């Protein structure tokens, strides 16, 4: 446990209690949405539709989990969508060219990691603001994907790769299994490893963390690398489902990811967030969009509802911080 001077560390049981209460509130919100749409549409609570919601939420869930780590550390990553696009077109190009699928997958994840190193290094070592750096990365990575493909989609994803992405594990689609696995890994990372303590410390009070011996710069780079790799993983899932990679894919993914993290209890001030809450937040957004679609409500009303939920989540966060 990181301490400074004579200050006492937080009581783990107390911290865990607060953590669970916030997650419970997010879960109650999900149950209200599910209950409402179940009464309005007989299709909503069917097993195929529920699996569809979870599968549709898996891509946002994976990206949002990486975004959560960045937010907890006191940063923001606006470049996850273009990072996914750049990773996807490179990975698809390698697969179509006959490169072994495992190598192509590793290269795709490597692109995401490099994008994370680029953004994280500018934030950590050049002292630039995460918002500005990743806003620049948003344009840079998108331009690179468009230049690389000349603006054209890449078709011909090998059926062997697509079969893996579209398979089922005991009746559960593979993307759902992947996002749950990632969530478990990140939960362990945040709650059972020194890196998790470092991320919380940097987001809570960077100067105090530095004095306490936390490797602040390395921690910042690490969370951006994780975010970039998860964006690449999400892109692999999407190209496996669609059978093609487009340089324009990932549009507004960063906003959905931030929304899921915020709904799940992550504070944009840093120092607070929840892996479980983010996962529930992603499902809330997926359920909301699915339910409104079943009710034939136009897309711009879906955006309106999403925006209201984000604002409400921020008001709740401010109230729970007592400010």
C-alpha positions in Angstrom: 0.0 0.0 0.0 1.4 3.4 -1.0 1.7 5.8 1.9 3.2 9.2 2.3 4.7 10.6 5.5 2.7 9.7 8.6 -0.6 9.5 6.7 -2.6 6.3 7.1 -3.7 4.2 4.1 -7.4 3.9 3.4 -9.1 1.0 5.0 -9.5 -1.6 2.2 -13.0 -2.7 3.5 -14.2 0.9 3.5 -12.9 1.5 0.0 -14.4 -1.8 -1.2 -17.8 -0.8 0.3 -17.9 2.5 -1.5 -16.8 0.8 -4.7 -19.7 -1.8 -4.4 -22.3 0.8 -3.6 -21.5 2.8 -6.7 -21.6 -0.4 -8.8 -24.9 -1.3 -7.3 -26.4 2.0 -8.3 -25.2 1.5 -11.9 -26.7 -2.0 -11.8 -30.0 -0.6 -10.6 -30.0 1.8 -13.5 -29.5 -1.1 -15.9 -32.3 -3.0 -14.3 -34.7 0.0 -14.6 -33.8 0.3 -18.3 -34.2 -3.4 -18.9 -37.5 -3.5 -17.0 -38.9 -0.5 -18.9 -38.1 -1.9 -22.4 -39.3 -5.3 -21.4 -42.8 -3.8 -20.8 -42.7 -1.8 -24.0 -41.4 -4.5 -26.3 -42.1 -8.3 -26.1 -38.9 -8.9 -28.1 -36.5 -7.2 -25.7 -36.2 -9.9 -23.1 -35.8 -12.8 -25.5 -32.6 -14.8 -25.2 -31.5 -14.0 -28.8 -32.0 -10.3 -28.3 -30.2 -10.3 -24.9 -27.3 -12.0 -26.5 -27.4 -9.5 -29.4 -27.2 -6.6 -26.9 -24.2 -8.2 -25.1 -22.5 -8.9 -28.4 -23.2 -5.4 -29.7 -21.9 -4.0 -26.4 -18.7 -6.0 -26.5 -16.7 -3.7 -28.7 -17.6 -0.6 -26.7 -17.0 -2.6 -23.5 -13.5 -3.5 -24.5 -12.5 0.0 -25.5 -14.2 1.5 -22.4 -12.3 -0.8 -20.1 -9.0 0.6 -21.5 -10.4 4.1 -21.4 -11.3 3.5 -17.7 -7.7 3.0 -16.8 -6.6 6.1 -18.6 -9.4 8.1 -16.9 -8.5 6.7 -13.4 -4.9 7.9 -14.0 -6.2 11.4 -14.6 -6.0 11.3 -18.4 -8.3 10.9 -21.4 -7.8 9.1 -24.8 -9.7 10.6 -27.7 -7.8 8.6 -30.3 -9.1 5.1 -29.6 -11.4 5.1 -32.7 -8.7 6.1 -35.2 -6.3 3.7 -33.4 -8.7 0.9 -34.0 -9.1 1.9 -37.7 -5.3 2.1 -38.3 -4.8 -1.3 -36.5 -7.7 -2.9 -38.5 -6.5 -1.9 -41.9 -2.9 -3.0 -41.2 -4.1 -6.3 -39.7 -6.5 -6.9 -42.6 -3.8 -6.2 -45.2 -1.5 -8.7 -43.6 -4.2 -11.4 -43.4 -5.2 -10.8 -47.0 -1.6 -11.0 -48.1 -1.3 -14.5 -46.5 0.6 -13.7 -43.4 -0.2 -16.3 -40.7 -3.2 -15.2 -38.6 -1.4 -15.3 -35.3 1.4 -13.0 -36.6 -1.2 -10.7 -38.2 -3.1 -10.5 -34.9 0.1 -9.7 -33.0 1.0 -7.0 -35.5 -2.5 -5.5 -35.1 -2.2 -5.4 -31.4 1.3 -4.0 -31.8 0.0 -1.0 -33.8 -2.3 -0.2 -30.9 0.5 -0.5 -28.5 2.7 1.9 -30.6 -0.1 4.4 -30.8 -0.4 4.2 -27.0 3.4 4.7 -26.6 3.2 7.7 -28.9 0.4 9.4 -26.9 1.6 8.3 -23.5 5.1 9.5 -24.1 4.0 12.9 -25.1 1.8 13.1 -22.0 4.4 11.7 -19.6 7.7 12.9 -20.9 6.8 16.1 -22.9 4.3 17.2 -20.3 1.5 17.8 -22.8 -2.2 17.6 -21.8 -3.8 14.3 -22.6 -6.8 16.0 -24.2 -4.6 17.9 -26.7 -2.3 15.0 -27.4 -5.0 12.5 -28.1 -7.1 15.0 -30.1 -4.0 15.3 -32.3 -3.7 11.6 -32.4 -7.3 11.3 -33.4 -6.6 13.2 -36.6 -3.1 11.7 -37.2 -4.1 8.1 -36.9 -7.2 8.6 -38.9 -5.2 10.3 -41.7 -2.7 7.4 -41.6 -5.4 4.8 -42.1 -6.9 6.7 -45.0 -3.5 7.3 -46.6 -2.6 3.6 -46.2 -5.7 2.4 -47.9 -6.3 5.4 -50.2 -9.7 5.6 -48.5 -10.8 2.2 -49.7 -12.0 -0.7 -47.5 -10.1 -4.0 -47.4 -12.1 -7.1 -48.2 -11.2 -10.8 -48.1 -10.7 -11.4 -44.4 -9.7 -15.1 -44.1 -12.6 -17.4 -43.2 -10.4 -19.1 -40.6 -10.1 -15.8 -38.6 -13.8 -15.0 -39.0 -14.8 -18.4 -37.8 -12.8 -17.8 -34.5 -14.5 -14.4 -33.9 -18.0 -15.7 -34.8 -17.8 -19.0 -32.8 -19.6 -19.7 -29.6 -18.4 -21.0 -26.3 -21.2 -23.0 -24.6 -23.7 -21.0 -26.6 -22.2 -17.6 -25.8 -20.7 -15.6 -28.7 -16.9 -15.3 -28.6 -16.9 -11.5 -28.3 -18.8 -11.7 -25.0 -16.4 -14.2 -23.7 -13.5 -12.0 -24.8 -14.8 -8.9 -23.0 -15.5 -10.8 -19.8 -12.0 -12.2 -19.9 -10.5 -8.8 -20.4 -12.6 -7.4 -17.5 -11.5 -10.1 -15.1 -7.8 -9.5 -16.0 -8.1 -5.7 -15.6 -10.1 -6.1 -12.3 -7.2 -8.3 -11.0 -4.7 -5.7 -12.3 -6.5 -2.8 -10.5 -7.2 -4.6 -7.2 -4.4 -7.1 -6.7 -1.2 -5.6 -8.3 1.1 -2.7 -7.6 0.3 -1.2 -11.0 -3.3 -0.8 -10.0 -2.2 1.1 -6.9 0.1 3.2 -9.1 -2.7 4.1 -11.5 -5.0 5.1 -8.6 -2.3 7.1 -6.9 -1.3 9.0 -10.1 -4.9 9.9 -10.7 -5.6 10.8 -7.1 -2.6 13.1 -6.5 0.2 13.0 -9.0 2.7 15.0 -7.0 2.0 12.9 -3.8 2.4 9.8 -5.9 5.8 11.0 -7.2 7.0 11.8 -3.7 5.9 8.4 -2.5 8.1 6.7 -5.2 5.4 5.8 -7.8 6.9 5.6 -11.3 4.5 8.3 -12.6 5.7 8.6 -16.1 5.9 4.9 -16.7 2.5 4.4 -15.3 1.0 7.0 -17.6 2.6 5.4 -20.7 1.4 2.0 -19.5 -2.3 3.0 -19.3 -2.2 4.5 -22.8 -0.5 1.3 -24.2 -3.3 -0.8 -22.6 -5.9 1.5 -24.1 -4.4 1.3 -27.5 -4.1 -2.5 -27.5 -7.7 -2.9 -26.4 -8.8 -0.6 -29.2 -6.9 -2.8 -31.6 -8.5 -5.9 -30.1 -11.9 -4.4 -30.6 -11.1 -3.7 -34.2 -10.1 -7.4 -34.7 -13.5 -8.4 -33.4 -15.3 -6.0 -35.7 -13.4 -7.0 -38.9 -14.0 -10.6 -38.0 -17.7 -10.0 -37.8 -17.9 -7.8 -40.9 -15.3 -9.5 -43.1 -13.8 -6.2 -44.0 -11.7 -3.4 -42.6 -12.6 0.2 -43.3 -10.3 3.2 -42.7 -13.3 5.2 -41.4 -14.3 2.6 -38.8 -14.3 3.6 -35.1 -16.1 6.9 -35.6 -17.1 8.3 -32.2 -16.0 5.2 -30.4 -14.1 7.4 -28.0 -17.3 9.1 -26.9 -19.1 5.8 -26.3 -16.1 4.6 -24.3 -16.0 7.7 -22.2 -19.8 7.5 -21.7 -19.6 3.9 -20.5 -16.8 4.7 -18.1 -18.6 7.7 -16.7 -21.9 5.9 -16.3 -19.9 3.1 -14.5 -18.5 5.6 -11.9 -15.2 6.7 -13.4 -14.4 10.3 -12.4 -13.0 12.5 -15.1 -11.1 14.2 -12.3 -9.1 11.0 -12.0 -8.4 8.7 -9.1 -11.7 6.8 -9.2 -13.2 4.2 -11.5 -14.7 0.7 -11.7 -14.0 -2.1 -14.1 -17.3 -3.7 -13.2 -19.1 -0.4 -13.4 -17.7 0.3 -16.8 -18.8 -3.1 -18.1 -22.4 -2.4 -16.8 -22.2 1.1 -18.3 -21.4 -0.4 -21.7 -24.4 -2.7 -21.4 -26.6 0.2 -20.4 -25.7 2.0 -23.6 -26.2 -1.1 -25.6 -29.6 -1.8 -24.0 -30.8 1.7 -24.5 -30.0 1.7 -28.2 -31.4 -1.7 -28.7 -34.6 -0.9 -26.9 -35.1 2.4 -28.7 -34.5 0.7 -32.0 -37.1 -2.0 -31.2 -39.5 0.8 -30.5 -38.7 2.4 -33.9 -37.4 5.6 -32.3 -35.2 7.7 -34.5 -31.4 7.7 -34.0 -31.1 11.3 -32.9 -33.4 10.6 -30.0 -31.0 7.8 -29.0 -28.2 10.4 -29.0 -30.3 12.6 -26.8 -31.0 9.8 -24.3 -27.3 8.9 -24.2 -26.3 12.5 -23.6 -28.8 12.8 -20.7 -27.5 9.7 -19.1 -23.9 10.9 -19.3 -24.9 14.3 -17.7 -26.9 12.4 -14.9 -23.8 10.2 -14.3 -21.6 13.3 -13.9 -24.1 14.9 -11.5 -24.1 11.7 -9.4 -20.3 11.6 -9.4 -20.1 15.2 -8.2 -22.7 14.5 -5.5 -20.8 11.4 -4.3 -17.6 13.5 -4.1 -19.4 15.9 -1.8 -18.5 18.9 -4.0 
